[in-house]
Amino acid sequence: MPPGGIAQVLSYLPKIRDPNLLVGTDTHDDAGVYRIAPDLALVQTLDFFPPVVDDPYVYGQIAAANSLSDVYAMGGKPLTAMNLVCYPDDKLSMDWLGKILAGGGERCQAAGCTIVGGHTVRDNEIKFGLSVTGTVHPDHILTNANAKPGDVLVLTKPLGTGFVTTSAKKRACPDALLKVACDSMAQLNAVCVGPMRECGAHAATDVTGFGLAGHTFEMAEGSHTTIVLDLKALPLFPGIDGIDVTKFRTRASKTNREYTLAETHFDGTPDPWRLEFFYDAQTSGGLLISLPAGRAGELVGKLKAAGALVAAVIGEVVERRDKALWVK
């Protein structure tokens, strides 16, 4: 669903007045957080989507990593998960579904997260993901709504998964590029949690379907700041310049652009090719972390040591201007 559509639907929900609800729907955060004890809160999220690659095992890995990512974005640790499956069992072999679940199970096992069950329905289109419950100390929650002027922004995975997976479906993606993108999508964002906490991160979000544009916009709006992004600094997959990305835009590129355009200021004329990656919807993307500028070098070093694919400083947070996003 387009981001604007989600906001419209959420307006129908009753206002929640529960002092133990620490993070709800008001800031479009990655997950809900509910306090169950003075020193313990639950992080709850779910996500599922159709196959983005042909290999069922890899698809299962990617879908699980994507679902688990919301817990990591809040600074939490995944505890349990339930499989969510839509599958045409009257048309496709159950072996294919078994491989999907095996890939998801492998990622949960790597995360130290226990699968406790799930739910399956017959559908014409395959969909898979997880409902995940994690834990976090109430004092250590990271949201997308606490970026502060003077912060810088660090991104932990390359951009371009929408273009890669779309071109792969049309048999127009080099094998090496598809492999590196799948490895990125399957990587757990667990590698980021310790470093961002140790370096005093103020805010975080994972970059997924709304693209860098949408998720950065929501961080700026939630934090009542303006975020300045440098297109030249955006990390991209090696080899992606070998495909014509304009031929492989997803529908979400258009909706992400429409969602953010009125609140985006461009310094001069942006590089049109790089601008495509600003709007490209990501699957299981990296974390976007806002932290004090003086700690950025430390965070970059810790992220690289922990195994993050990239640790790129891509922008800064400033006092609120007339637009939420400034792109140069």
Summary of the structure (lengths in Angstrom):
residues: 328
radius of gyration: 18.9
end to end distance: 28.5
largest distance: 57.6
contacts: 1190
relative contact order: 0.18
helix: 41%
strand: 25%
